């Protein structure tokens, strides 16, 4: 592993060398996770995930399925295996 030297400013800031930013494809607004291990600082690139939009079709399925396996109960042929769970609509707005 190659090392490069970076100098802290009086405010504790440092600039990542361009070679490091280029290699990791870091740009303005990129995120780094910072870990401490004894006397070492370890930084790792973080790719944040976008939250699901309200229009995502997965929300139409929220709460529709349940396993029913915990009760060990047999399902009659005429009984639906798909049942909405009460309050599932609120999941969409609470996340």
C-alpha positions as MATLAB code, in Angstrom:
seq = 'XXXXXXXXXXXXXXXXXXXXXXXXXXXXXXXXXXXXXXXXXXXXXXXXXXXXXXXXXXXXXXXXXXXXXXXXXXXXXXXXXXXXXXXXXXXXXXX';
ca = [
       0.000    0.000    0.000;
       1.397    3.382   -1.008;
       1.288    6.189    1.494;
       0.911    9.912    0.988;
       1.365   12.710    3.494;
      -1.421   15.185    4.279;
      -1.065   18.103    6.669;
      -3.809   19.197    9.082;
      -4.908   22.830    9.136;
      -5.338   24.780   12.370;
      -9.026   23.755   12.282;
      -8.179   20.031   12.046;
      -9.087   19.778    8.362;
      -7.065   17.952    5.758;
      -7.188   17.705    1.999;
      -7.134   14.245    0.506;
      -4.516   14.162   -2.234;
      -5.917   14.252   -5.764;
      -4.439   10.831   -6.543;
      -6.483    9.312   -3.678;
      -9.675   11.169   -4.671;
      -9.261   10.066   -8.280;
      -8.595    6.431   -7.405;
     -11.686    6.238   -5.164;
     -13.782    8.458   -7.457;
     -14.423   10.899   -4.609;
     -15.956   14.227   -5.501;
     -17.620   17.124   -3.741;
     -20.338   15.732   -1.459;
     -18.817   12.229   -1.200;
     -18.995   10.530    2.190;
     -16.228    8.819    4.148;
     -16.628    6.640    7.229;
     -13.853    7.201    9.766;
     -12.697    4.455   12.118;
     -10.113    4.603   14.877;
      -7.915    1.574   15.610;
      -5.373    2.271   18.326;
      -3.178    5.003   16.801;
      -4.537    4.633   13.257;
      -7.282    6.480   11.412;
      -8.990    4.391    8.757;
     -11.243    6.017    6.187;
     -13.614    4.140    3.928;
     -15.716    5.425    1.046;
     -19.441    5.249    1.796;
     -22.086    4.945   -0.902;
     -25.310    6.213    0.681;
     -28.490    4.531   -0.472;
     -31.357    6.531   -1.816;
     -34.578    6.155    0.120;
     -37.505    4.684   -1.749;
     -39.743    7.257   -3.379;
     -43.449    7.409   -2.591;
     -44.104    6.224   -6.153;
     -42.104    2.992   -5.723;
     -44.442    0.038   -6.427;
     -43.096   -1.906   -3.438;
     -45.327    0.223   -1.193;
     -48.394   -1.371   -2.802;
     -47.217   -4.703   -1.381;
     -46.264   -3.543    2.138;
     -48.014   -5.706    4.687;
     -49.770   -7.955    2.177;
     -48.001  -11.177    3.053;
     -47.575  -13.080    6.261;
     -46.179  -16.514    6.780;
     -48.830  -17.916    9.088;
     -46.293  -20.669    9.768;
     -45.777  -19.843   13.420;
     -49.238  -21.058   14.390;
     -48.859  -24.357   12.548;
     -52.469  -23.925   11.419;
     -53.608  -25.545    8.158;
     -55.063  -23.193    5.551;
     -58.416  -24.250    4.087;
     -58.671  -24.397    0.293;
     -61.185  -21.528    0.257;
     -59.153  -19.328    2.607;
     -56.884  -16.690    1.121;
     -53.189  -16.991    1.902;
     -52.756  -13.264    1.244;
     -54.149  -10.879    3.821;
     -53.303   -7.241    4.452;
     -51.870   -6.434    7.842;
     -53.701   -3.705    9.719;
     -51.819   -0.412    9.676;
     -49.623   -1.293    6.673;
     -50.568    1.967    4.957;
     -48.820    3.939    7.697;
     -45.497    2.223    6.909;
     -45.281    4.210    3.710;
     -45.425    7.522    5.536;
     -43.480    6.547    8.643;
     -40.284    5.459    6.873;
];
